[in-house]
Amino acid sequence: MIFASDNWSGAHPAINAALSTHSDGMAAAYGASDLDKTVERRFDELFEREVAVFFVGTGTAANSLAFAAVNRPGGVVLCHREAHVIEDECGAPEFFTHGARLAPIDGADGKIDPLNLQREIARFKPDFVHAGQPMAVTISQPGEAGTLYSGDEIETIARIAHGRDLTLHMDGARFANGLVATGLTPAEMTWKRGVDILSFGATKNGCWCAEAVVFFDPDKARQFPYIRKRGAQLFSKTRFVAAQFMAYLEDDRWLDLAAHANRMADRLRAGIDASPHARQAWETHTNESFAILDSTLAETLRGKGAVFYDWNPPHGVHDLVGADETLVRLVTSWSTAEAEIDRFCDLIA
């Protein structure tokens, strides 16, 4: 019963097979191989337009280097108060941008509130040098609370960002899970709604180490090869990242894996709803669930082999969790088995 993180899951057999297949022989290094170029064209097909795609090793690198690509002197990235980039990346965005700041924006359900975003942007007067200057807005899809932006919500935020000539970046560490849950196409969830740069994650969803930065306007990516190299993310044997993406995207495998993870989370949420000792903290539709458990029950579950993380309540929410209760996060993955879910649900029943 491992619900700590989808990062705990292994690599899908098809990913391993692709790595083995492409480990033989020689191939041009630094992204110049035929396989690299084939996968880059696959991204064009996926997003229904020509894109510029760059492979990197981690989601933190993808986000941080994306910000570096659009940095301005005194630059500021506006993000949700509980976004992964501000809570869980150990200052990497500030480091790789050489000092840009992250400005937190409030919003319910882990999503930026458009009105709050407008107010925060308005605080930066174009002629007031001391405050610095905004350079980007970033949203997570899904977010740290496991919630999703609708297409219309993404478009609203894009309109606000572009109104001040700001780049809209999407942190898609669980992009496939969000895509399956919304029913949108990759294009409909990104550039057709105004997203300029996407951090495309695959590691959590069956790959070994495969992340990408996708620019929807290739002209905006002309300096990124140098930024990636300087950031130590230009692997010499990039064919091994490309091989993972080749197998990942083949026959919609990436969507099937995400759909399984989401279904397992739905099964888990049904068990939580049926339990007299647990309740959902808020509604989610991807592979992350948040539950409030009796504290004694939480320890009993751990003693029975369940693995999950305690979770901090959202900012500004003070009465969500009772004195004898614990808020936990439960994450399913492409490899989660129904038997794990059923065992957990039996224990909380």
N, C-alpha and C positions, 0 to 999 in steps of 0.2 A: 504494500500500500504506500507507494512513493508518490506523494503529491507536493513535494518541495518545489520543484521547478521543472519545466520542460528542458532546461539545460542539463538535467540529470539523465535524460534519455540518451540511448546510443545512436548509432548511425543505421539508417535503413539498409537492408541487404543490397538493394539496387545501387545505393551510393557506394557501398564497399566494392561491389562488382565493377563499377565504373572506374574507381580508383585503381583497382587491380589491372583492368584492361589497358588503361592509359599509362601504366607504370613502365611498360616495355618500350624499348627503342629510344630514339632521340626526338626532341621537339624543340623548336625555337623558344628561347627564354623570354622573360619579362613581358608576357602578354602578346607575343608575336606569332604564336603557333596557330596552325589551322584550326585546332580545337577552340582556342580562345576566340578566334574570329567568328567561328560558327555559333558559339554561344552568344556572342554580342549581337549577331543578327537575330537570334532567337528572342532576345529582349526587345528588339524592334517589333517583331511580330506580336509579342505579348502585349505591348503597350500601344500597338496600332499606329506607330509613328517612328521616325528615326530618333533614337536616343543615344546618349553617350553613357556607357556603363564602365565602371571601374571596380575591380575585385579588391576586397580588403579582408582582413582576418577576423575582425570583431565588430560588433555593433557599436561599441564605444568609438572605435576608429572611424567607422562610417559617419556617425553623427558629428564627431569633432572635426574631421577633415572637411565635411560639408560646410560647417560653419566657417572654417578657415578660408574656404573658397569664396565666400561672400563678405569677408571681414572688411570693416572700415576702421579708420583711426577712432579710438574711443567707442568701438562697436558694442552694441547691446543686442542680445537675442532674447526675445520675449517668449516665455513658455508657461505652461500651467505650473502652479505652485508645487505640485507633487509629481511633475514629470520626471522620467528616468534620468534625463540629462542633468537635472539640477539636484536630484536626490541620490543617485547611485552611480555616478561616473567619476567620482573622486577628483573633480576639478579638471578632468581631461579636456572638456571643451574650452575652458579658460586657458589651459596650457598650450593647446595646439593652435589657438587663435592669437597667442601671445598677449593675452590679457583682456580679451573681450569679456563682458559681464553677462550674466543671465538674470533677467528681470522676471520675477514671478507674477503670474496673473491668477486671480481667484476665479473659481467657477465650480458649479455643482457637478457631481458625478465624475470628477476627474477630467472635466473638459473645460477649455477656455471659454469664459463668458464673453461674447462679442462686445457687449457694452463696456465691460471692464477692460478689454483690450483697447478699445477706442480711447478710453480715459487715460490709460497708461501711455499710449503712443502720444497723446496730446501733451503730456508732461515734458516731452522732448521737443523744445522749440528749435527749429532749424538754425536760428541765428544765435543760440545760446551754447557756446562752445564748451562750457564747463560740465555740462551734463553728459557729454558724449552724444552718439547718434545711433538710433536703432539701425540694424542691418538685416534682421530676419525675424520671422515668427516661426516657431516650430510646434507641431502638434504630433501626438502619438496616436497611432491607429493599429490596434487598440491601445488605450492608455493604461497607466499604472493601476487604475481601479477596474480594469477589465471591461470598461465601457467603450462605446463606439460613437464616432461622429457620423451623422447621416451625410449623404452627398450634399444636401442643401446647407448643412452646417459648415462643411468644408468650404463650400463656395462663399458663404458669408464671411468667413475668416480671411479667405483669399482676397476678397474685395477690399476689406479693411487694410490688409497688408500692402496690396498693390497700390492702394490710394496714397501711400507714403513711400512708394518705390522700394518696398521691402520684399525680400525673397520669402516664399512660403515653403518650409521644409517639413517633410513627414518622416517621423521615426517609425519605420515599419518592421521592428524586430519580430513581431508576430503578424506580418502583413497577410499571410495566407489565411490565418484564423479570422482576421477581420474581414477579408474578402468573402470568405464562405458565409460568414454570419450576415453580411449586408446583402449578399446576392448581386453585388455590383461587379463589373469587369475591372481588370487592372487599370484600364484607361479612365473608366468612369469614377474610380475612387481616387484618382490622382490628377493628371494634367487637364482632363476635361472639366475639373472643378477648380482648377487654379493652382495646383501644387507644382512647384518649380523643381524641387530636388527631393528624391526619395532615398532613404536608407532601407534597402531591401534585404530583409533577414531570412536566412534559410537554416541556420545552425540549430535553432530551437525546434525545427520541424523535420528532422530526419537527416540533416547533413552533419558532417564532422566539423567543418570549419569553412563556412561559405557565406560571405556577406558582400553586398555591392552598394555602390553609390551610383544612382541613376539621375542624370541630368536630362530633363525633357526638352531643353534647348541646347543642343550640342555646342553652339557658339559660346555659351556661358561656361563651358568646361575647358577652355583652351589652356588655362593655367593649372588645371587640376593634376595633370601628370607630374608636374614639379612638386605640387603640394603633397601628393601621395608619396612620392619618392623621399622628400624631406621628412615626412612623417613615418618613415621606415615601414611602409605598408605595400611597397612594390616587391612582391615575391618574385624570385628568379624563376621558380618552377610553377608559374601560374596555371599551367595546364591541370594541376591537381585541384585547384579551385574550380576551374572551368569544367572538369570532369564531373564534379559534384553537381554543379548547376545543370549540366546536360542531363544527367539521370533524374535530377529533382524535377525538372520541368517536363520531362518526357511523358507523353500520354496523360497529362494533368495529374501526375503523381503527387505533386505538391499540394494540390487542392484536395485530393483524396485523403492524404495524411492529415491535413488540417481539419477536414470534415470529421474524421474519426475522433480526433482530440476534442472537438466541440461536442460531438455526440456523447462522449464519455462524461464531459462536464455536465451536459443536460441530465444524464442519468444520475450523476452525483447530486445535482441540485434538487432533483425529484426526491431523493432520499433525505436530503436536509429538510425539505418542506414537510415531509411526512414524520419527522422526528419531533417528539415533545421536548427534547433536550438541546435542540439546535435550531437556528434560523438563519436565513440569508441576510447578510448585512445590507446588501443592495442588489438590484437585479443586474445580471450580466448574461451575455449570449455567446461568449467565446470560450476559450479553454481555461480561463481563470474564474474561480468562484471564491467568494468571501463569506465566511460563516462566523456566527457568534455562537460559541459553545460554553456550556458550564465548564468552569476551570477544572473541576475534578474530572469531568469527562475528557477534556483535552489531554490530561496526563494519563488517563486510562488508555486512551487511544494510542498514545505514544508507547505505552508499555506493551500494547498488543502488536506493535510493529508499524504503526502509521507514522509517516514522516511528512511534516508540513511546517510552515513558518508562522510564528506569531506576526501580526501586522499592526502597524500604527493606525489609529483612527484618522480619517481625513481632518485637515486643519479646520477649525471652527465648529467641529461637531463634538459636543461635550457629553451628550447623554445617550450615545449610541450603544455603549457597552456598559453593563452593570458591574457592580463591585466584585461579584463572584463569577464574572464571565471573561472570556478571552476571544479576541478577534483574530481569526486565522485566515491565511490564504491557501487555497487548494488548487493546484495546477495539474491538469491532465496533459498527455502528450500523444503523439502518433503511436506510441508503443503501449499505452495504458490498456490493460485487459479488463473486460467486464467483471471478471472474478474479483479483481481488486476493488472495484467500485462496490460490488454487492457485499463484500466482506465488511467494508467500511460502513455501509449503510445499515447492515445488520447490527454492528456495534453501537451506532448512535440511536438505533431504534429501541 
